């Protein structure tokens, strides 16, 4: 009783506390009364950066794709034309597009297949030390330079590299030779074949698939799996009907990374693989040595359109329903 | 007699933790069976053992006479209503309810019809197109119930299904569950930590503590004649009298239980007490009494004379109301 009495004895003047001193106090009061102002202050830098600088330059680039290049003088003709897009659809250029999109699709598919078990293990079973180890294992490759990793792979995949050596020791060299003898995927060695390009793409982009997938699997409550089993579903049925649909947003997010990163990359196919070009390399060549900025711009539109179609398709298939 | 569920010396240990320890238990077909106990007492693990989410470390489990400890959950004709309902967030209500039928390969039209009927049974018709996220707790509860019952399980397991509901809703649901169980004739196994719920709904109650089965009996037996200090303390608001006081009243050095409504104030008794608190409950008033440092509650029906706080009174009770338990 007495304790309550002491607490209750405060005078009426204590009901409203005095202003906090200085401009910080006034600012806090102002932001509390005008929450919109706080939002504006918070959003201004990213909006300036993303919308104005980034999207602005992207739009300028898109605009370039509607210009054309004068074939004799090499000067840019700044009048609206679809001529450059017509050029883009020439068989040689179309070939580049098909090759890049196919590679991006295959890398994405393979990344999903490889990442799923790892992400599932991390989300369902890994605790404490193992979880830390998982994050370290997935993130560690991202800490080292991308170029170092790619050149390391060049050594691994080279004809004199460790992989060939290992296969020889296992008396499996015939398997590698048989694979390399195949058209399209083959070549004189793994580091000079489309297979090599694929393997390195898969390695370099894999963390970008694992992390969102793991995040989405982590959000699937364990009791949903129990409920599914309780209702008669075998583990395979539970995977198809519960785990997979609920992991789809993560899978979609991861595939956006792997797909778009593969679409735009120009370094990996330059170092590892055949001499056939990918979109990124074509852009690099056209805006650099060839000085054909309009065609380079038209090439960059391709990944944007492909990604747009991809997202639209994913949405139609209900990939974001569980968000 | 074939029991719906039969535990024979069942244990489930997690490392050094004995979640369930040597439990023998028989659940009769068609009965409403409650497993009661504080959290960590092993009642939920027992339920999970019946569902097949856990496997016993020792002992045997039979479901309708068939050995079950090595049978995975998807091969048991047993369904569960989960504590937090575990509805599939990516499916609408009707697809949630029809999930079990879909897994069994029932054609779409038939399973929609059956799911609709099940929703009607739990008084949720017309909700089929909603997502679980759009439903209230009570509605989710009903959907979870329909999703389990649509499979016509031999045993229905309910894991604290009413725990998250508010009082009024809970009372309604208790009645409905009881009616549903009677009309369907399915064996219900109900886990709860709420002794009032267990006593009011179940045909028989099993009281658990520390992974062990303390007492199994009808609600009347559990409430009226608890066999241990724990049961007396946990079930109902029974007073537990220490051996010193019991020896003076009944001549035996044992622990005893005494229900608050059996305590008579002012009756010529062998104990005297000081009134510590008074709580008005509507139909009665609960007095908190201090008997030589021992706290005892008494329920005084409305209309009877009430002593004031701080007053010293004599306590009495009929000899048959003092229920003797383990020796002290």
Interface residues (C-beta under 8 A of the other chain):
Chain A: X221 X223 X224 X226 X227 X228 X229 X230 X231 X232 X233 X234 X237 X241 X242 X245 X246 X321 X322
Chain B: X51 X52 X53 X72 X73 X74 X78 X79 X80 X82 X84 X86 X87 X88 X89 X90 X99 X100 X102 X103 X104 X147 X148 X151
